[in-house]
C-alpha cells in the first residue's frame, strides 16, 4: 500500500500566510520519512534517516474545512493584462499533518532530495526569505 502526500506552499505577506500553490510530489517513502517520520511499512528508522520533525499538526492559522479541504485563490494576470481569480480546494489527506519552513532545511538536505532542492532554489531565486515560506502537508494511505 502506498502513501501519498498532500502539500501546499505558503508565503508570509504582512504577517498573514498566503497559499500560492500545491505542487505534486510523487510517492517517495524516503522523502516522506525525512519530512516527519511517516512510514507505513516500517522500512526506515531514525538511525538511517533523521526526520526533520515529528508530525506537528496543521499550523494554528491554517484554514481547513470539515471535509479536510484547504481553500485558496489563485490570481493571475493574462497576456492582455486582465486580472482573474480561481478559487480552489486542496484535499489535505487524513494523517500525520505537519509543516516546515524552508529555512529548516540544511545544505545537506537540499543536496539529498531533488524535490527539496527545486523548491528551495525557486524561492531563493525569487528573493524570498526562507523563514517566510512554508510547506504544509498531510498524508493518506
C-alpha positions in Angstrom: 0.0 0.0 0.0 1.4 3.4 -0.9 1.4 6.8 0.9 0.5 10.0 -0.9 1.4 13.5 0.2 -1.0 16.4 0.1 1.0 19.6 0.1 0.6 23.4 -0.2 3.2 26.1 -0.3 2.5 29.3 1.6 4.4 32.7 1.8 4.1 35.2 4.6 2.9 38.6 3.5 2.2 41.3 6.0 2.0 38.8 8.9 -0.5 36.6 7.0 0.2 33.2 5.3 -1.0 33.1 1.7 -1.2 29.8 -0.2 0.5 30.1 -3.6 0.2 26.6 -4.9 0.1 22.9 -4.4 3.0 21.2 -6.2 2.7 17.5 -6.9 5.3 15.3 -5.2 5.4 11.7 -6.3 5.5 8.8 -3.9 8.8 8.8 -2.2 8.8 6.9 1.1 12.3 8.1 2.0 11.4 11.7 1.5 8.1 11.3 3.5 10.1 9.7 6.3 12.6 12.5 6.1 9.9 15.2 6.4 8.2 13.9 9.5 8.8 10.2 10.1 5.9 8.8 8.1 6.5 5.2 7.1 3.6 2.8 6.9 5.8 -0.2 6.0 8.4 0.1 8.8 11.0 0.5 6.1 13.0 3.3 7.8 14.1 4.3 11.3 15.8 7.3 12.9 19.2 5.6 12.7 19.1 5.7 8.9 17.3 8.9 8.3 16.6 11.6 10.9 13.2 13.2 10.3 13.2 17.0 10.2 10.4 16.9 12.9 7.7 14.6 14.2 4.2 15.5 12.9 3.3 19.0 14.2 -0.3 19.1 13.1 -1.6 21.9 10.9 -0.4 25.4 11.9 -2.9 27.2 14.1 -3.5 29.8 11.4 -4.0 27.2 8.6 -7.5 27.1 7.2 -9.1 23.7 6.7 -12.8 22.8 6.4 -14.7 19.9 8.0 -14.1 17.8 4.8 -10.4 18.1 5.1 -10.0 20.6 2.3 -7.9 23.8 2.3 -9.4 26.6 0.2 -7.2 29.1 -1.6 -7.5 31.6 -4.5 -5.2 31.6 -7.5 -4.8 35.1 -9.0 -3.4 35.5 -12.5 -2.8 38.3 -15.0 -3.2 37.1 -18.6 -1.4 38.4 -21.7 -3.9 41.2 -22.1 -3.4 42.4 -18.5 -6.8 41.2 -17.4 -6.8 40.0 -13.8 -8.7 36.9 -12.9 -9.0 34.7 -9.9 -9.8 31.0 -9.5 -11.0 29.5 -6.2 -9.6 26.1 -5.5 -9.8 23.5 -2.7 -7.0 21.1 -2.0 -7.8 17.9 -0.1 -5.2 17.7 2.7 -5.1 13.9 3.4 -6.0 12.2 6.7 -3.0 11.5 8.8 0.3 12.9 10.2 -0.3 16.6 9.3 2.7 18.8 9.7 4.6 21.8 8.3 8.1 23.0 7.8 9.6 26.4 7.0 12.0 26.2 4.1 14.6 27.7 6.4 14.7 24.5 8.4 16.4 22.6 5.5 20.2 22.3 5.7 22.5 22.3 2.7 22.8 18.5 3.1 19.0 18.2 3.0 18.9 20.3 -0.2 21.5 18.2 -1.9 20.0 14.9 -0.8 16.5 15.5 -2.1 15.8 16.9 -5.6 12.3 18.0 -4.7 13.5 20.0 -1.7 16.4 21.4 -3.8 14.0 22.5 -6.5 11.6 24.2 -4.0 14.3 26.0 -2.1 16.1 27.0 -5.3 13.0 28.6 -6.8 12.2 30.7 -3.7 15.9 31.8 -3.3 16.0 32.8 -7.0 12.8 34.8 -6.4 14.4 36.7 -3.5 12.2 35.2 -0.7 13.4 35.0 2.9 13.1 31.2 3.5 11.6 31.9 7.0 8.6 33.4 5.1 7.9 30.3 3.1 6.4 27.1 4.5 5.2 23.7 3.3 2.0 22.5 4.9 1.4 18.8 4.3 -0.6 15.7 5.3 -0.7 12.1 4.1 -3.1 9.4 3.1 -2.6 5.7 2.7 
